Amino acid sequence: MAIKYSKQRAVIKEFLQDRKDHPTADVVYTNVRKAYPNISLGTVYRNLMLLSDMGEIQRLRVGDGSDHFDPNTREHNHFVCRQCGDVLDLEMDDISGIDQTAAKSFRGKIDGHRIYFYGICEKCLQAEQQNQ
């Protein structure tokens, strides 16, 4: 079944297109409302879920109670700052072999993985150093 074109969904996708900060639905809503003042948070969230289900964006659940959205759908890892809550792409060497390592001691079938690294980001570390 083909999904009908939606101008609101196109604006949401366009807003996310070049973002690197993995915004929440609230951030997307606040920004998309500037172009569409009558859009509801529910409409934004439903469209984000649809885009995610269609594989056009990634939905990230990093443990802070909010879904974050990433326009980059290629396999990559993320870093979550425990102080400011930023979710950042983590550029690193390929670790796709981790699937085979995990499969050695697992009787089921492993199709992939999603890994989040946690700690303190560079911005928060610098702020800490300035406050000392």
C-alpha positions in Angstrom: 0.0 0.0 0.0 1.4 3.4 -1.0 1.4 6.2 1.5 -0.4 9.3 0.4 1.8 12.4 0.2 1.5 14.8 3.1 2.9 18.3 3.1 3.3 18.2 6.9 5.3 15.0 6.7 7.5 16.5 4.0 8.2 19.6 6.2 9.0 17.3 9.1 11.4 15.3 7.0 13.0 18.5 5.6 13.5 19.8 9.1 15.3 16.6 10.1 17.3 16.3 6.9 20.6 17.9 7.8 20.2 17.7 11.6 23.0 16.1 13.6 21.5 16.7 17.1 18.8 13.9 17.1 15.9 16.1 18.2 12.9 14.8 20.2 9.3 15.1 18.9 8.9 18.2 21.0 11.8 19.9 19.3 10.5 18.9 15.9 7.0 20.2 16.8 8.3 23.5 18.1 10.2 24.2 14.9 7.6 22.8 12.4 5.0 25.0 14.1 6.8 28.0 12.8 5.7 27.0 9.3 2.5 25.3 10.3 1.0 27.0 13.4 -2.0 24.7 13.5 -0.1 21.5 13.5 -0.5 19.4 16.6 2.1 17.5 18.6 0.2 14.3 17.9 0.4 14.9 14.1 4.1 15.5 14.4 4.6 12.3 16.5 2.4 10.2 14.2 4.4 11.4 11.1 7.7 10.8 12.9 6.6 7.2 13.7 5.4 6.7 10.1 8.8 8.0 8.7 10.6 5.7 11.1 8.4 2.7 10.2 9.1 3.4 6.5 12.8 3.4 7.2 13.3 7.0 6.1 14.5 8.1 9.6 15.7 6.3 12.7 13.9 6.4 16.0 16.3 6.2 18.9 15.5 5.2 22.5 18.4 6.2 24.6 16.9 5.8 28.1 15.9 9.4 28.8 12.2 8.8 28.3 12.0 10.5 25.0 12.3 9.2 21.4 15.0 11.0 19.4 15.0 11.1 15.6 17.9 10.7 13.3 17.7 11.3 9.5 20.8 9.2 9.0 19.6 5.6 8.4 23.0 4.0 7.8 24.4 1.7 10.5 26.2 3.9 13.0 26.5 4.2 16.8 25.5 7.0 19.2 26.9 8.7 22.2 24.5 10.0 24.9 25.8 12.7 27.3 24.6 12.0 30.9 24.9 15.7 31.8 23.2 17.7 29.0 21.3 14.8 27.3 22.8 15.4 23.8 22.7 12.5 21.5 25.6 12.5 19.1 26.8 10.3 16.2 29.8 8.4 17.3 32.4 8.0 14.5 34.4 4.8 15.1 35.9 1.8 13.4 33.4 -0.8 12.2 32.2 -3.2 14.9 29.8 -5.2 12.8 31.7 -8.3 13.8 30.0 -8.0 17.2 27.0 -9.8 15.7 29.1 -12.9 15.0 30.7 -12.7 18.4 27.3 -12.6 20.1 25.9 -15.4 17.8 28.6 -17.8 19.1 26.9 -18.1 22.4 23.3 -17.6 21.3 21.0 -20.2 19.8 18.7 -17.8 18.0 19.4 -15.7 14.9 21.0 -12.2 15.4 20.0 -9.8 12.7 21.9 -6.7 13.9 22.6 -4.5 16.9 22.1 -1.0 18.3 24.6 0.3 20.7 24.6 3.5 22.8 27.7 4.8 24.5 27.2 6.9 27.6 29.4 9.5 29.3 30.1 13.2 29.3 30.4 15.1 26.0 33.3 17.4 25.2 31.1 20.5 25.7 30.2 19.5 29.2 33.8 18.5 30.0 35.0 21.9 29.0 32.3 23.6 31.0 33.4 21.6 34.1 37.0 22.5 33.6 36.1 26.2 33.3 34.1 26.1 36.5 36.9 24.6 38.6 
